[in-house]
Amino acid sequence: MATDGRLEPYQEEEFPNLAATGYRITSKRSRLYNCFAWAAGEDDRWWNPLESNNSYNDAVPLPMMI
């Protein structure tokens, strides 16, 4: 991560529309949780809504959209 709260230039190239939004990184990467979990208010486990053996699977409608 760059020190200015943004992605490295090579990462921004992967998401060109993101750069135009004025985004700001607010936390470091974590192996404990991902964006699906964070959006649901959880920061202590990794969510994969496509796996069928999850305790939260019934709460995640398909197709999933954020």
Backbone bond lengths (Angstrom), bond angles and torsions (degrees), N, CA, C in turn:
res aa  C-N    CA-C-N  psi(-1)  N-CA   C-N-CA  omega(-1)  CA-C   N-CA-C  phi
1 M - - - 1.448 - - 1.521 108.28 -
2 A 1.283 115.63 137.78 1.461 120.47 175.62 1.530 108.99 -68.61
3 T 1.302 116.72 160.14 1.467 120.05 -176.52 1.522 113.49 -79.70
4 D 1.320 118.43 -5.56 1.466 120.97 -178.16 1.526 113.36 -97.52
5 G 1.325 118.11 15.36 1.458 120.92 179.01 1.513 113.74 80.67
6 R 1.316 116.65 18.32 1.461 121.11 178.82 1.524 109.26 -126.29
7 L 1.313 115.86 167.70 1.455 121.03 176.73 1.520 110.13 -72.45
8 E 1.317 115.11 163.15 1.457 119.85 172.93 1.531 107.91 -66.33
9 P 1.332 118.32 152.18 1.471 120.51 -178.89 1.531 113.89 -52.90
10 Y 1.337 117.90 -40.58 1.465 118.94 -179.67 1.531 110.99 -64.86
11 Q 1.330 118.24 -29.28 1.463 120.90 177.56 1.527 110.69 -75.15
12 E 1.315 117.11 -38.63 1.465 120.05 176.86 1.521 111.21 -62.89
13 E 1.320 117.40 -31.63 1.462 120.43 177.46 1.526 111.13 -63.54
14 E 1.325 116.98 -29.87 1.465 121.23 178.24 1.528 111.52 -71.22
15 F 1.332 117.19 -25.96 1.466 123.09 -177.87 1.530 108.93 -129.68
16 P 1.329 117.99 70.91 1.466 120.40 -173.31 1.527 114.28 -61.04
17 N 1.296 119.17 -31.86 1.469 120.34 179.50 1.524 112.00 -72.98
18 L 1.319 117.04 -24.43 1.459 120.80 179.32 1.526 111.13 -65.34
19 A 1.304 116.59 -40.99 1.465 120.76 -177.11 1.525 111.81 -59.00
20 A 1.311 117.56 -30.96 1.465 121.37 -177.64 1.527 112.86 -78.52
21 T 1.325 118.09 -8.07 1.466 120.68 -175.24 1.520 113.84 -87.66
22 G 1.324 117.83 -12.09 1.456 119.52 -176.53 1.523 111.86 74.49
23 Y 1.337 116.76 29.77 1.464 121.94 -178.71 1.526 111.42 -61.24
24 R 1.316 115.01 164.39 1.464 121.78 175.83 1.522 107.70 -146.16
25 I 1.315 117.79 130.57 1.462 122.16 176.44 1.523 107.56 -74.45
26 T 1.326 116.81 129.62 1.464 120.43 -176.49 1.521 113.38 -109.81
27 S 1.342 117.29 -7.51 1.463 119.70 177.19 1.522 109.30 -155.68
28 K 1.312 115.16 162.25 1.457 120.92 178.60 1.520 110.04 -75.26
29 R 1.330 115.95 163.79 1.457 121.06 174.31 1.518 109.39 -59.60
30 S 1.317 115.02 151.94 1.457 119.73 178.14 1.518 109.58 -140.19
31 R 1.310 115.89 140.48 1.463 120.17 173.42 1.525 110.35 -90.45
32 L 1.333 117.47 -4.77 1.461 121.43 -179.36 1.519 112.53 -80.32
33 Y 1.334 117.64 -34.74 1.464 120.63 -177.04 1.527 109.84 -147.95
34 N 1.336 115.42 163.24 1.458 121.09 178.63 1.527 109.84 -124.00
35 C 1.315 117.37 -174.57 1.467 120.60 -175.98 1.523 112.36 -65.46
36 F 1.336 118.31 -31.43 1.464 120.13 177.10 1.526 109.95 -62.77
37 A 1.331 116.35 -47.66 1.465 120.45 179.86 1.525 110.44 -65.00
38 W 1.318 117.01 -44.82 1.464 120.55 -178.98 1.523 111.06 -59.64
39 A 1.338 117.28 -42.85 1.467 121.06 -179.99 1.522 111.30 -63.11
40 A 1.333 116.97 -25.32 1.463 121.56 178.30 1.526 111.59 -92.32
41 G 1.336 117.11 3.76 1.458 120.97 177.15 1.512 114.51 84.84
42 E 1.331 117.57 17.99 1.467 120.56 179.71 1.519 109.89 -114.57
43 D 1.319 116.22 136.01 1.458 120.17 177.35 1.525 111.94 -130.60
44 D 1.341 115.38 26.64 1.461 118.85 -179.66 1.524 113.32 -126.00
45 R 1.336 117.26 8.13 1.465 119.28 175.54 1.520 109.75 -158.70
46 W 1.318 115.03 160.49 1.457 123.81 -179.17 1.516 108.72 -91.82
47 W 1.315 117.08 132.29 1.463 121.49 177.63 1.518 110.27 -103.11
48 N 1.322 116.23 134.59 1.454 121.83 168.32 1.519 106.36 -132.56
49 P 1.328 117.73 91.29 1.464 121.42 -174.73 1.518 114.50 -59.64
50 L 1.319 118.36 -16.80 1.459 119.91 -179.05 1.523 112.84 -82.66
51 E 1.324 118.42 -13.75 1.461 121.04 176.25 1.520 108.98 -78.24
52 S 1.312 116.67 136.76 1.467 120.20 -175.35 1.527 113.45 -84.48
53 N 1.311 118.74 -14.31 1.467 120.97 -176.39 1.528 112.22 -100.10
54 N 1.316 116.88 45.79 1.459 121.81 -179.47 1.513 110.58 -110.87
55 S 1.311 116.56 147.50 1.462 120.23 177.87 1.519 111.59 -71.16
56 Y 1.313 118.00 -18.54 1.451 121.47 -178.63 1.525 112.34 -102.82
57 N 1.325 117.96 0.71 1.462 121.21 -172.58 1.527 113.21 -55.11
58 D 1.328 118.79 -40.13 1.460 120.77 -178.65 1.527 112.14 -67.32
59 A 1.327 116.83 -23.24 1.463 120.56 -178.26 1.528 112.63 -84.95
60 V 1.328 116.85 -9.07 1.458 120.65 -177.35 1.519 109.16 -105.83
61 P 1.336 117.51 104.77 1.459 119.67 -179.71 1.527 111.35 -72.55
62 L 1.299 116.30 148.61 1.458 121.42 174.47 1.518 107.91 -110.03
63 P 1.300 122.38 138.91 1.459 123.45 0.20 1.522 110.97 -74.32
64 M 1.325 114.97 145.10 1.458 118.84 -178.45 1.517 109.97 -86.72
65 M 1.305 115.54 139.23 1.460 121.52 179.04 1.521 108.93 -141.81
66 I 1.318 114.80 139.46 1.464 119.62 176.00 1.506 107.47 -118.01
